[in-house]
Amino acid sequence: MSVRIDKFIWFTRLCKTRSIATELVKKGKVKLNGEGIKPSREVKEGDVIGIVKHTSLFTYKVKSLLKNRVGAKLVEDHLIDITPIEEIEKYKTYQAAQSAYRGHGTGKPTKKERRILGNFLHDDSLNEDW
């Protein structure tokens, strides 16, 4: 028995939807045994799946194949997470950098803030002294 890679990624909850899984494979973010593949590629037991998330490569070894999508607790029966600790740390660093990128309330001003700023900058009473 064999299963399409996009279905398998979705079955094992590595992607939220099957269309997202197919899109990841098409974009080259999924590797099977270290090589780029198409969404229709078949997965077999013992294969190694690599998924690129932002800056990290998460790797999983296929224990057994599935016919349907399984619950989160049952995923461990079908996949072994063999991601190196360095890759996990790299991903955590990326997440921390993204959350620290901009604090709440900073960045692009709201519509109300733009109006107040515009009124302040175009106030004619400021220009009378010049």
N, CA, C and O atoms as a printed pandas DataFrame, in Angstrom:
     atom_number atom_name residue_name chain_id  residue_number  x_coord  y_coord  z_coord
0              1         N          MET        A               1    0.836   -1.184    0.000
1              2        CA          MET        A               1    0.000    0.000    0.000
2              3         C          MET        A               1    0.880    1.245    0.000
3              4         O          MET        A               1    1.918    1.281    0.660
4              5         N          SER        A               2    0.463    2.250   -0.734
5              6        CA          SER        A               2    1.179    3.520   -0.728
6              7         C          SER        A               2    0.166    4.664   -0.761
7              8         O          SER        A               2   -0.974    4.492   -1.194
8              9         N          VAL        A               3    0.605    5.830   -0.294
9             10        CA          VAL        A               3   -0.269    6.999   -0.194
10            11         C          VAL        A               3    0.443    8.191   -0.813
11            12         O          VAL        A               3    1.664    8.318   -0.716
12            13         N          ARG        A               4   -0.330    9.066   -1.453
13            14        CA          ARG        A               4    0.232   10.300   -2.004
14            15         C          ARG        A               4    0.837   11.140   -0.880
15            16         O          ARG        A               4    0.319   11.157    0.237
16            17         N          ILE        A               5    1.932   11.835   -1.178
17            18        CA          ILE        A               5    2.622   12.631   -0.154
18            19         C          ILE        A               5    1.735   13.744    0.391
19            20         O          ILE        A               5    1.745   14.006    1.594
20            21         N          ASP        A               6    0.963   14.408   -0.481
21            22        CA          ASP        A               6    0.123   15.498    0.017
22            23         C          ASP        A               6   -0.969   14.982    0.947
23            24         O          ASP        A               6   -1.304   15.627    1.940
24            25         N          LYS        A               7   -1.522   13.814    0.621
25            26        CA          LYS        A               7   -2.530   13.210    1.500
26            27         C          LYS        A               7   -1.901   12.793    2.825
27            28         O          LYS        A               7   -2.483   13.011    3.888
28            29         N          PHE        A               8   -0.725   12.199    2.765
29            30        CA          PHE        A               8   -0.079   11.721    3.981
30            31         C          PHE        A               8    0.238   12.875    4.927
31            32         O          PHE        A               8    0.043   12.764    6.137
32            33         N          ILE        A               9    0.724   13.973    4.376
33            34        CA          ILE        A               9    1.033   15.144    5.207
34            35         C          ILE        A               9   -0.244   15.646    5.888
35            36         O          ILE        A               9   -0.223   16.040    7.054
36            37         N          TRP        A              10   -1.336   15.627    5.155
37            38        CA          TRP        A              10   -2.609   16.060    5.723
38            39         C          TRP        A              10   -3.149   15.038    6.724
39            40         O          TRP        A              10   -3.638   15.411    7.791
40            41         N          PHE        A              11   -3.062   13.741    6.381
41            42        CA          PHE        A              11   -3.534   12.677    7.273
42            43         C          PHE        A              11   -2.863   12.763    8.638
43            44         O          PHE        A              11   -3.509   12.567    9.667
44            45         N          THR        A              12   -1.561   13.058    8.645
45            46        CA          THR        A              12   -0.793   13.065    9.889
46            47         C          THR        A              12   -0.733   14.443   10.548
47            48         O          THR        A              12    0.059   14.664   11.464
48            49         N          ARG        A              13   -1.570   15.365   10.078
49            50        CA          ARG        A              13   -1.735   16.688   10.683
50            51         C          ARG        A              13   -0.478   17.555   10.658
51            52         O          ARG        A              13   -0.282   18.401   11.531
52            53         N          LEU        A              14    0.371   17.339    9.652
53            54        CA          LEU        A              14    1.519   18.225    9.468
54            55         C          LEU        A              14    1.078   19.505    8.761
55            56         O          LEU        A              14    1.784   20.513    8.786
56            57         N          CYS        A              15   -0.096   19.456    8.131
57            58        CA          CYS        A              15   -0.719   20.625    7.489
58            59         C          CYS        A              15   -2.183   20.670    7.891
59            60         O          CYS        A              15   -2.803   19.639    8.154
60            61         N          LYS        A              16   -2.722   21.874    7.933
61            62        CA          LYS        A              16   -4.098   22.073    8.365
62            63         C          LYS        A              16   -5.115   21.564    7.340
63            64         O          LYS        A              16   -6.134   20.980    7.710
64            65         N          THR        A              17   -4.839   21.786    6.060
65            66        CA          THR        A              17   -5.746   21.320    5.014
66            67         C          THR        A              17   -4.953   20.597    3.934
67            68         O          THR        A              17   -3.732   20.729    3.849
68            69         N          ARG        A              18   -5.659   19.835    3.116
69            70        CA          ARG        A              18   -4.982   19.118    2.041
70            71         C          ARG        A              18   -4.494   20.085    0.973
71            72         O          ARG        A              18   -3.437   19.872    0.380
72            73         N          SER        A              19   -5.258   21.149    0.723
73            74        CA          SER        A              19   -4.830   22.117   -0.285
74            75         C          SER        A              19   -3.544   22.824    0.149
75            76         O          SER        A              19   -2.693   23.122   -0.689
76            77         N          ILE        A              20   -3.394   23.093    1.440
77            78        CA          ILE        A              20   -2.142   23.684    1.936
78            79         C          ILE        A              20   -1.003   22.687    1.754
79            80         O          ILE        A              20    0.098   23.072    1.361
80            81         N          ALA        A              21   -1.258   21.411    2.034
81            82        CA          ALA        A              21   -0.241   20.373    1.870
82            83         C          ALA        A              21    0.201   20.283    0.411
83            84         O          ALA        A              21    1.396   20.193    0.129
84            85         N          THR        A              22   -0.754   20.307   -0.513
85            86        CA          THR        A              22   -0.433   20.250   -1.940
86            87         C          THR        A              22    0.381   21.459   -2.351
87            88         O          THR        A              22    1.335   21.340   -3.119
88            89         N          GLU        A              23    0.010   22.617   -1.845
89            90        CA          GLU        A              23    0.714   23.861   -2.170
90            91         C          GLU        A              23    2.159   23.826   -1.663
91            92         O          GLU        A              23    3.070   24.268   -2.362
92            93         N          LEU        A              24    2.371   23.305   -0.456
93            94        CA          LEU        A              24    3.730   23.188    0.092
94            95         C          LEU        A              24    4.601   22.295   -0.786
95            96         O          LEU        A              24    5.762   22.608   -1.050
96            97         N          VAL        A              25    4.029   21.183   -1.231
97            98        CA          VAL        A              25    4.791   20.260   -2.075
98            99         C          VAL        A              25    5.129   20.930   -3.402
99           100         O          VAL        A              25    6.259   20.824   -3.880
100          101         N          LYS        A              26    4.155   21.621   -4.003
101          102        CA          LYS        A              26    4.389   22.292   -5.283
102          103         C          LYS        A              26    5.460   23.372   -5.180
103          104         O          LYS        A              26    6.229   23.577   -6.119
104          105         N          LYS        A              27    5.513   24.058   -4.048
105          106        CA          LYS        A              27    6.492   25.136   -3.855
106          107         C          LYS        A              27    7.877   24.613   -3.497
107          108         O          LYS        A              27    8.820   25.397   -3.385
108          109         N          GLY        A              28    8.016   23.298   -3.316
109          110        CA          GLY        A              28    9.318   22.716   -3.003
110          111         C          GLY        A              28    9.671   22.768   -1.532
111          112         O          GLY        A              28   10.842   22.632   -1.178
112          113         N          LYS        A              29    8.687   22.962   -0.665
113          114        CA          LYS        A              29    8.938   23.044    0.778
114          115         C          LYS        A              29    8.915   21.669    1.435
115          116         O          LYS        A              29    9.202   21.541    2.625
116          117         N          VAL        A              30    8.574   20.639    0.659
117          118        CA          VAL        A              30    8.528   19.277    1.182
118          119         C          VAL        A              30    9.517   18.425    0.404
119          120         O          VAL        A              30    9.535   18.440   -0.827
120          121         N          LYS        A              31   10.336   17.685    1.134
121          122        CA          LYS        A              31   11.315   16.780    0.517
122          123         C          LYS        A              31   11.008   15.355    0.956
123          124         O          LYS        A              31   10.622   15.113    2.100
124          125         N          LEU        A              32   11.182   14.433    0.049
125          126        CA          LEU        A              32   11.024   13.021    0.369
126          127         C          LEU        A              32   12.370   12.358    0.158
127          128         O          LEU        A              32   12.881   12.320   -0.962
128          129         N          ASN        A              33   12.937   11.843    1.217
129          130        CA          ASN        A              33   14.280   11.246    1.196
130          131         C          ASN        A              33   15.304   12.226    0.618
131          132         O          ASN        A              33   16.219   11.824   -0.101
132          133         N          GLY        A              34   15.144   13.514    0.939
133          134        CA          GLY        A              34   16.119   14.526    0.546
134          135         C          GLY        A              34   15.965   15.092   -0.851
135          136         O          GLY        A              34   16.790   15.906   -1.266
136          137         N          GLU        A              35   14.949   14.698   -1.589
137          138        CA          GLU        A              35   14.790   15.222   -2.950
138          139         C          GLU        A              35   13.437   15.896   -3.127
139          140         O          GLU        A              35   12.463   15.536   -2.466
140          141         N          GLY        A              36   13.384   16.873   -4.019
141          142        CA          GLY        A              36   12.150   17.564   -4.340
142          143         C          GLY        A              36   11.184   16.634   -5.051
143          144         O          GLY        A              36   11.606   15.743   -5.789
144          145         N          ILE        A              37    9.895   16.831   -4.838
145          146        CA          ILE        A              37    8.900   15.909   -5.366
146          147         C          ILE        A              37    7.665   16.657   -5.860
147          148         O          ILE        A              37    7.541   17.870   -5.690
148          149         N          LYS        A              38    6.754   15.901   -6.476
149          150        CA          LYS        A              38    5.445   16.408   -6.898
150          151         C          LYS        A              38    4.403   15.898   -5.901
151          152         O          LYS        A              38    4.661   14.930   -5.185
152          153         N          PRO        A              39    3.213   16.546   -5.843
153          154        CA          PRO        A              39    2.185   16.120   -4.883
154          155         C          PRO        A              39    1.702   14.685   -5.062
155          156         O          PRO        A              39    1.207   14.080   -4.111
156          157         N          SER        A              40    1.837   14.136   -6.260
157          158        CA          SER        A              40    1.340   12.781   -6.499
158          159         C          SER        A              40    2.339   11.694   -6.108
159          160         O          SER        A              40    2.024   10.509   -6.222
160          161         N          ARG        A              41    3.516   12.060   -5.658
161          162        CA          ARG        A              41    4.546   11.079   -5.280
162          163         C          ARG        A              41    4.054   10.200   -4.140
163          164         O          ARG        A              41    3.440   10.686   -3.190
164          165         N          GLU        A              42    4.323    8.927   -4.238
165          166        CA          GLU        A              42    3.867    7.954   -3.253
166          167         C          GLU        A              42    4.859    7.843   -2.089
167          168         O          GLU        A              42    6.073    7.909   -2.282
168          169         N          VAL        A              43    4.322    7.675   -0.894
169          170        CA          VAL        A              43    5.118    7.511    0.322
170          171         C          VAL        A              43    5.072    6.055    0.723
171          172         O          VAL        A              43    4.031    5.408    0.615
172          173         N          LYS        A              44    6.211    5.529    1.191
173          174        CA          LYS        A              44    6.275    4.153    1.665
174          175         C          LYS        A              44    6.801    4.147    3.099
175          176         O          LYS        A              44    7.367    5.136    3.563
176          177         N          GLU        A              45    6.613    3.049    3.782
177          178        CA          GLU        A              45    7.140    2.928    5.141
178          179         C          GLU        A              45    8.657    3.053    5.108
179          180         O          GLU        A              45    9.315    2.503    4.225
180          181         N          GLY        A              46    9.205    3.778    6.073
181          182        CA          GLY        A              46   10.648    3.965    6.153
182          183         C          GLY        A              46   11.151    5.211    5.452
183          184         O          GLY        A              46   12.310    5.587    5.631
184          185         N          ASP        A              47   10.304    5.870    4.651
185          186        CA          ASP        A              47   10.700    7.112    3.984
186          187         C          ASP        A              47   10.888    8.234    5.002
187          188         O          ASP        A              47   10.289    8.226    6.077
188          189         N          VAL        A              48   11.735    9.197    4.639
189          190        CA          VAL        A              48   11.971   10.362    5.479
190          191         C          VAL        A              48   11.384   11.590    4.788
191          192         O          VAL        A              48   11.732   11.905    3.650
192          193         N          ILE        A              49   10.493   12.272    5.494
193          194        CA          ILE        A              49    9.842   13.469    4.964
194          195         C          ILE        A              49   10.460   14.681    5.635
195          196         O          ILE        A              49   10.585   14.727    6.859
196          197         N          GLY        A              50   10.847   15.658    4.834
197          198        CA          GLY        A              50   11.376   16.920    5.357
198          199         C          GLY        A              50   10.464   18.061    4.965
199          200         O          GLY        A              50   10.107   18.198    3.795
200          201         N          ILE        A              51   10.078   18.889    5.936
201          202        CA          ILE        A              51    9.197   20.030    5.678
202          203         C          ILE        A              51    9.898   21.302    6.133
203          204         O          ILE        A              51   10.306   21.422    7.289
204          205         N          VAL        A              52   10.033   22.249    5.213
205          206        CA          VAL        A              52   10.681   23.528    5.528
206          207         C          VAL        A              52    9.635   24.477    6.082
207          208         O          VAL        A              52    8.633   24.768    5.430
208          209         N          LYS        A              53    9.883   24.962    7.309
209          210        CA          LYS        A              53    9.020   25.975    7.925
210          211         C          LYS        A              53    9.907   27.172    8.244
211          212         O          LYS        A              53   10.742   27.128    9.148
212          213         N          HIS        A              54    9.708   28.225    7.489
213          214        CA          HIS        A              54   10.466   29.468    7.615
214          215         C          HIS        A              54   11.956   29.209    7.455
215          216         O          HIS        A              54   12.435   29.117    6.324
216          217         N          THR        A              55   12.705   29.088    8.541
217          218        CA          THR        A              55   14.154   28.922    8.430
218          219         C          THR        A              55   14.617   27.515    8.792
219          220         O          THR        A              55   15.810   27.220    8.710
220          221         N          SER        A              56   13.702   26.654    9.186
221          222        CA          SER        A              56   14.076   25.340    9.711
222          223         C          SER        A              56   13.546   24.204    8.840
223          224         O          SER        A              56   12.558   24.358    8.123
224          225         N          LEU        A              57   14.223   23.067    8.920
225          226        CA          LEU        A              57   13.809   21.857    8.216
226          227         C          LEU        A              57   13.406   20.813    9.254
227          228         O          LEU        A              57   14.251   20.279    9.972
228          229         N          PHE        A              58   12.105   20.528    9.326
229          230        CA          PHE        A              58   11.589   19.516   10.236
230          231         C          PHE        A              58   11.554   18.183    9.497
231          232         O          PHE        A              58   11.056   18.103    8.374
232          233         N          THR        A              59   12.086   17.133   10.133
233          234        CA          THR        A              59   12.160   15.833    9.474
234          235         C          THR        A              59   11.380   14.775   10.262
235          236         O          THR        A              59   11.376   14.769   11.493
236          237         N          TYR        A              60   10.727   13.890    9.523
237          238        CA          TYR        A              60    9.910   12.839   10.112
238          239         C          TYR        A              60   10.152   11.539    9.359
239          240         O          TYR        A              60   10.339   11.540    8.142
240          241         N          LYS        A              61   10.146   10.432   10.090
241          242        CA          LYS        A              61   10.292    9.115    9.474
242          243         C          LYS        A              61    8.927    8.429    9.518
243          244         O          LYS        A              61    8.249    8.438   10.546
244          245         N          VAL        A              62    8.537    7.840    8.399
245          246        CA          VAL        A              62    7.231    7.186    8.271
246          247         C          VAL        A              62    7.298    5.805    8.912
247          248         O          VAL        A              62    8.080    4.957    8.483
248          249         N          LYS        A              63    6.475    5.575    9.946
249          250        CA          LYS        A              63    6.393    4.275   10.600
250          251         C          LYS        A              63    5.398    3.368    9.876
251          252         O          LYS        A              63    5.690    2.212    9.570
252          253         N          SER        A              64    4.215    3.928    9.610
253          254        CA          SER        A              64    3.185    3.155    8.922
254          255         C          SER        A              64    2.302    4.109    8.123
255          256         O          SER        A              64    2.272    5.312    8.384
256          257         N          LEU        A              65    1.591    3.562    7.154
257          258        CA          LEU        A              65    0.752    4.366    6.271
258          259         C          LEU        A              65   -0.682    4.409    6.784
259          260         O          LEU        A              65   -1.094    3.591    7.606
260          261         N          LEU        A              66   -1.427    5.379    6.280
261          262        CA          LEU        A              66   -2.797    5.609    6.723
262          263         C          LEU        A              66   -3.770    5.575    5.555
263          264         O          LEU        A              66   -3.387    5.749    4.398
264          265         N          LYS        A              67   -5.048    5.346    5.887
265          266        CA          LYS        A              67   -6.103    5.436    4.880
266          267         C          LYS        A              67   -6.941    6.685    5.094
267          268         O          LYS        A              67   -7.548    7.196    4.154
268          269         N          ASN        A              68   -6.977    7.179    6.331
269          270        CA          ASN        A              68   -7.778    8.347    6.684
270          271         C          ASN        A              68   -6.969    9.281    7.580
271          272         O          ASN        A              68   -5.908    8.914    8.086
272          273         N          ARG        A              69   -7.491   10.495    7.767
273          274        CA          ARG        A              69   -6.898   11.456    8.690
274          275         C          ARG        A              69   -7.116   10.953   10.115
275          276         O          ARG        A              69   -8.189   10.450   10.449
276          277         N          VAL        A              70   -6.079   11.095   10.955
277          278        CA          VAL        A              70   -6.167   10.590   12.324
278          279         C          VAL        A              70   -6.138   11.739   13.317
279          280         O          VAL        A              70   -5.746   12.857   12.983
280          281         N          GLY        A              71   -6.554   11.451   14.535
281          282        CA          GLY        A              71   -6.503   12.423   15.617
282          283         C          GLY        A              71   -5.069   12.726   16.006
283          284         O          GLY        A              71   -4.156   11.953   15.716
284          285         N          ALA        A              72   -4.882   13.853   16.661
285          286        CA          ALA        A              72   -3.536   14.309   17.017
286          287         C          ALA        A              72   -2.789   13.303   17.899
287          288         O          ALA        A              72   -1.574   13.152   17.776
288          289         N          LYS        A              73   -3.510   12.620   18.784
289          290        CA          LYS        A              73   -2.862   11.658   19.680
290          291         C          LYS        A              73   -2.381   10.411   18.940
291          292         O          LYS        A              73   -1.450    9.747   19.396
292          293         N          LEU        A              74   -2.994   10.089   17.818
293          294        CA          LEU        A              74   -2.642    8.878   17.068
294          295         C          LEU        A              74   -1.524    9.101   16.046
295          296         O          LEU        A              74   -1.035    8.144   15.445
296          297         N          VAL        A              75   -1.122   10.343   15.848
297          298        CA          VAL        A              75   -0.069   10.644   14.865
298          299         C          VAL        A              75    1.238    9.950   15.235
299          300         O          VAL        A              75    1.984    9.520   14.355
300          301         N          GLU        A              76    1.519    9.840   16.537
301          302        CA          GLU        A              76    2.759    9.197   16.999
302          303         C          GLU        A              76    2.879    7.743   16.554
303          304         O          GLU        A              76    3.985    7.212   16.458
304          305         N          ASP        A              77    1.747    7.100   16.284
305          306        CA          ASP        A              77    1.763    5.704   15.833
306          307         C          ASP        A              77    2.220    5.577   14.378
307          308         O          ASP        A              77    2.562    4.481   13.933
308          309         N          HIS        A              78    2.229    6.684   13.636
309          310        CA          HIS        A              78    2.514    6.639   12.209
310          311         C          HIS        A              78    3.755    7.426   11.791
311          312         O          HIS        A              78    4.273    7.223   10.693
312          313         N          LEU        A              79    4.239    8.322   12.656
313          314        CA          LEU        A              79    5.406    9.162   12.350
314          315         C          LEU        A              79    6.369    9.190   13.524
315          316         O          LEU        A              79    5.962    9.117   14.684
316          317         N          ILE        A              80    7.647    9.298   13.207
317          318        CA          ILE        A              80    8.664    9.520   14.228
318          319         C          ILE        A              80    9.317   10.862   13.914
319          320         O          ILE        A              80    9.820   11.066   12.809
320          321         N          ASP        A              81    9.310   11.773   14.880
321          322        CA          ASP        A              81    9.927   13.087   14.685
322          323         C          ASP        A              81   11.434   12.940   14.889
323          324         O          ASP        A              81   11.889   12.684   16.004
324          325         N          ILE        A              82   12.203   13.101   13.819
325          326        CA          ILE        A              82   13.663   12.973   13.905
326          327         C          ILE        A              82   14.347   14.320   13.627
327          328         O          ILE        A              82   15.487   14.366   13.165
328          329         N          THR        A              83   13.631   15.408   13.917
329          330        CA          THR        A              83   14.169   16.743   13.692
330          331         C          THR        A              83   15.320   16.995   14.664
331          332         O          THR        A              83   15.165   16.783   15.866
332          333         N          PRO        A              84   16.486   17.449   14.154
333          334        CA          PRO        A              84   17.598   17.765   15.042
334          335         C          PRO        A              84   17.245   18.925   15.975
335          336         O          PRO        A              84   16.476   19.812   15.604
336          337         N          ILE        A              85   17.806   18.916   17.176
337          338        CA          ILE        A              85   17.537   19.955   18.173
338          339         C          ILE        A              85   17.935   21.327   17.654
339          340         O          ILE        A              85   17.282   22.319   17.981
340          341         N          GLU        A              86   18.999   21.407   16.846
341          342        CA          GLU        A              86   19.448   22.696   16.307
342          343         C          GLU        A              86   18.359   23.340   15.453
343          344         O          GLU        A              86   18.163   24.554   15.504
344          345         N          GLU        A              87   17.645   22.519   14.663
345          346        CA          GLU        A              87   16.580   23.037   13.802
346          347         C          GLU        A              87   15.407   23.558   14.632
347          348         O          GLU        A              87   14.806   24.579   14.298
348          349         N          ILE        A              88   15.089   22.852   15.710
349          350        CA          ILE        A              88   14.002   23.295   16.588
350          351         C          ILE        A              88   14.373   24.617   17.254
351          352         O          ILE        A              88   13.542   25.518   17.358
352          353         N          GLU        A              89   15.619   24.730   17.704
353          354        CA          GLU        A              89   16.080   25.977   18.317
354          355         C          GLU        A              89   16.065   27.120   17.307
355          356         O          GLU        A              89   15.712   28.250   17.646
356          357         N          LYS        A              90   16.449   26.825   16.069
357          358        CA          LYS        A              90   16.427   27.844   15.018
358          359         C          LYS        A              90   14.998   28.347   14.790
359          360         O          LYS        A              90   14.778   29.544   14.607
360          361         N          TYR        A              91   14.036   27.433   14.804
361          362        CA          TYR        A              91   12.637   27.806   14.612
362          363         C          TYR        A              91   12.129   28.639   15.793
363          364         O          TYR        A              91   11.408   29.617   15.599
364          365         N          LYS        A              92   12.504   28.252   17.011
365          366        CA          LYS        A              92   12.093   29.018   18.196
366          367         C          LYS        A              92   12.689   30.419   18.173
367          368         O          LYS        A              92   12.032   31.380   18.573
368          369         N          THR        A              93   13.925   30.542   17.709
369          370        CA          THR        A              93   14.568   31.855   17.584
370          371         C          THR        A              93   13.821   32.701   16.569
371          372         O          THR        A              93   13.611   33.893   16.789
372          373         N          TYR        A              94   13.418   32.098   15.462
373          374        CA          TYR        A              94   12.651   32.810   14.440
374          375         C          TYR        A              94   11.328   33.315   15.017
375          376         O          TYR        A              94   10.946   34.464   14.795
376          377         N          GLN        A              95   10.631   32.447   15.760
377          378        CA          GLN        A              95    9.351   32.838   16.350
378          379         C          GLN        A              95    9.527   33.974   17.347
379          380         O          GLN        A              95    8.714   34.898   17.383
380          381         N          ALA        A              96   10.587   33.914   18.161
381          382        CA          ALA        A              96   10.831   34.975   19.141
382          383         C          ALA        A              96   11.145   36.288   18.445
383          384         O          ALA        A              96   10.710   37.350   18.890
384          385         N          ALA        A              97   11.894   36.221   17.360
385          386        CA          ALA        A              97   12.234   37.433   16.620
386          387         C          ALA        A              97   10.985   38.046   15.993
387          388         O          ALA        A              97   10.858   39.269   15.940
388          389         N          GLN        A              98   10.063   37.211   15.521
389          390        CA          GLN        A              98    8.838   37.726   14.926
390          391         C          GLN        A              98    7.931   38.378   15.963
391          392         O          GLN        A              98    7.294   39.393   15.682
392          393         N          SER        A              99    7.872   37.801   17.157
393          394        CA          SER        A              99    6.999   38.376   18.187
394          395         C          SER        A              99    7.596   39.653   18.762
395          396         O          SER        A              99    6.859   40.522   19.227
396          397         N          ALA        A             100    8.918   39.777   18.737
397          398        CA          ALA        A             100    9.573   40.973   19.265
398          399         C          ALA        A             100    9.753   42.037   18.192
399          400         O          ALA        A             100   10.270   43.120   18.468
400          401         N          TYR        A             101    9.331   41.735   16.980
401          402        CA          TYR        A             101    9.539   42.642   15.859
402          403         C          TYR        A             101    8.846   43.974   16.080
403          404         O          TYR        A             101    9.430   45.030   15.839
404          405         N          ARG        A             102    7.621   43.927   16.532
405          406        CA          ARG        A             102    6.873   45.161   16.733
406          407         C          ARG        A             102    5.940   44.980   17.918
407          408         O          ARG        A             102    5.170   44.021   17.973
408          409         N          GLY        A             103    6.013   45.903   18.862
409          410        CA          GLY        A             103    5.163   45.838   20.035
410          411         C          GLY        A             103    3.737   46.254   19.717
411          412         O          GLY        A             103    3.476   46.866   18.681
412          413         N          HIS        A             104    2.834   45.925   20.596
413          414        CA          HIS        A             104    1.424   46.276   20.415
414          415         C          HIS        A             104    1.255   47.792   20.450
415          416         O          HIS        A             104    1.767   48.462   21.346
416          417         N          GLY        A             105    0.541   48.316   19.481
417          418        CA          GLY        A             105    0.304   49.754   19.435
418          419         C          GLY        A             105    1.353   50.522   18.658
419          420         O          GLY        A             105    1.248   51.741   18.524
420          421         N          THR        A             106    2.355   49.845   18.146
421          422        CA          THR        A             106    3.384   50.516   17.353
422          423         C          THR        A             106    3.205   50.126   15.901
423          424         O          THR        A             106    2.420   49.234   15.578
424          425         N          GLY        A             107    3.925   50.787   15.044
425          426        CA          GLY        A             107    3.814   50.448   13.628
426          427         C          GLY        A             107    2.880   51.397   12.913
427          428         O          GLY        A             107    2.843   52.586   13.226
428          429         N          LYS        A             108    2.139   50.895   11.971
429          430        CA          LYS        A             108    1.244   51.709   11.157
430          431         C          LYS        A             108    0.170   52.356   12.041
431          432         O          LYS        A             108   -0.487   51.665   12.820
432          433         N          PRO        A             109   -0.010   53.679   11.926
433          434        CA          PRO        A             109   -1.023   54.341   12.756
434          435         C          PRO        A             109   -2.441   53.979   12.317
435          436         O          PRO        A             109   -2.689   53.648   11.158
436          437         N          THR        A             110   -3.357   54.054   13.273
437          438        CA          THR        A             110   -4.756   53.789   12.953
438          439         C          THR        A             110   -5.335   54.972   12.194
439          440         O          THR        A             110   -4.694   56.017   12.077
440          441         N          LYS        A             111   -6.534   54.809   11.686
441          442        CA          LYS        A             111   -7.187   55.877   10.939
442          443         C          LYS        A             111   -7.384   57.107   11.834
443          444         O          LYS        A             111   -7.177   58.237   11.393
444          445         N          LYS        A             112   -7.774   56.887   13.061
445          446        CA          LYS        A             112   -7.971   57.995   14.009
446          447         C          LYS        A             112   -6.656   58.729   14.262
447          448         O          LYS        A             112   -6.615   59.959   14.272
448          449         N          GLU        A             113   -5.583   57.966   14.465
449          450        CA          GLU        A             113   -4.276   58.589   14.701
450          451         C          GLU        A             113   -3.808   59.373   13.482
451          452         O          GLU        A             113   -3.182   60.422   13.633
452          453         N          ARG        A             114   -4.098   58.887   12.276
453          454        CA          ARG        A             114   -3.710   59.615   11.059
454          455         C          ARG        A             114   -4.464   60.939   10.949
455          456         O          ARG        A             114   -3.888   61.950   10.547
456          457         N          ARG        A             115   -5.747   60.936   11.305
457          458        CA          ARG        A             115   -6.530   62.179   11.270
458          459         C          ARG        A             115   -5.973   63.208   12.244
459          460         O          ARG        A             115   -5.807   64.379   11.901
460          461         N          ILE        A             116   -5.690   62.763   13.452
461          462        CA          ILE        A             116   -5.153   63.683   14.467
462          463         C          ILE        A             116   -3.824   64.253   14.006
463          464         O          ILE        A             116   -3.594   65.456   14.133
464          465         N          LEU        A             117   -2.957   63.427   13.481
465          466        CA          LEU        A             117   -1.655   63.869   12.996
466          467         C          LEU        A             117   -1.807   64.816   11.815
467          468         O          LEU        A             117   -1.107   65.825   11.734
468          469         N          GLY        A             118   -2.724   64.497   10.895
469          470        CA          GLY        A             118   -2.968   65.357    9.739
470          471         C          GLY        A             118   -3.491   66.713   10.150
471          472         O          GLY        A             118   -3.060   67.736    9.617
472          473         N          ASN        A             119   -4.423   66.732   11.100
473          474        CA          ASN        A             119   -4.949   68.007   11.590
474          475         C          ASN        A             119   -3.857   68.828   12.270
475          476         O          ASN        A             119   -3.813   70.049   12.117
476          477         N          PHE        A             120   -2.991   68.174   13.007
477          478        CA          PHE        A             120   -1.912   68.870   13.699
478          479         C          PHE        A             120   -0.919   69.480   12.701
479          480         O          PHE        A             120   -0.493   70.624   12.860
480          481         N          LEU        A             121   -0.560   68.709   11.679
481          482        CA          LEU        A             121    0.427   69.183   10.710
482          483         C          LEU        A             121   -0.123   70.276    9.796
483          484         O          LEU        A             121    0.635   71.121    9.319
484          485         N          HIS        A             122   -1.417   70.270    9.550
485          486        CA          HIS        A             122   -2.010   71.249    8.646
486          487         C          HIS        A             122   -2.748   72.362    9.387
487          488         O          HIS        A             122   -3.544   73.088    8.791
488          489         N          ASP        A             123   -2.486   72.492   10.671
489          490        CA          ASP        A             123   -3.126   73.537   11.470
490          491         C          ASP        A             123   -2.545   74.899   11.075
491          492         O          ASP        A             123   -1.343   75.124   11.215
492          493         N          ASP        A             124   -3.393   75.802   10.584
493          494        CA          ASP        A             124   -2.933   77.107   10.104
494          495         C          ASP        A             124   -2.471   78.030   11.221
495          496         O          ASP        A             124   -1.705   78.957   10.961
496          497         N          SER        A             125   -2.907   77.810   12.449
497          498        CA          SER        A             125   -2.483   78.687   13.537
498          499         C          SER        A             125   -0.994   78.525   13.828
499          500         O          SER        A             125   -0.361   79.431   14.372
500          501         N          LEU        A             126   -0.435   77.370   13.465
501          502        CA          LEU        A             126    1.010   77.171   13.675
502          503         C          LEU        A             126    1.817   78.007   12.685
503          504         O          LEU        A             126    2.921   78.446   13.009
504          505         N          ASN        A             127    1.293   78.231   11.498
505          506        CA          ASN        A             127    2.038   78.935   10.445
506          507         C          ASN        A             127    1.961   80.452   10.560
507          508         O          ASN        A             127    2.704   81.135    9.855
508          509         N          GLU        A             128    1.095   81.024   11.417
509          510        CA          GLU        A             128    0.942   82.469   11.523
510          511         C          GLU        A             128    2.174   83.121   12.124
511          512         O          GLU        A             128    2.477   84.266   11.787
512          513         N          ASP        A             129    2.887   82.444   12.993
513          514        CA          ASP        A             129    4.051   83.020   13.644
514          515         C          ASP        A             129    5.229   83.136   12.692
515          516         O          ASP        A             129    6.153   83.906   12.953
516          517         N          TRP        A             130    5.220   82.416   11.632
517          518        CA          TRP        A             130    6.363   82.421   10.718
518          519         C          TRP        A             130    6.285   83.602    9.867
519          520         O          TRP        A             130    7.150   83.809    9.017
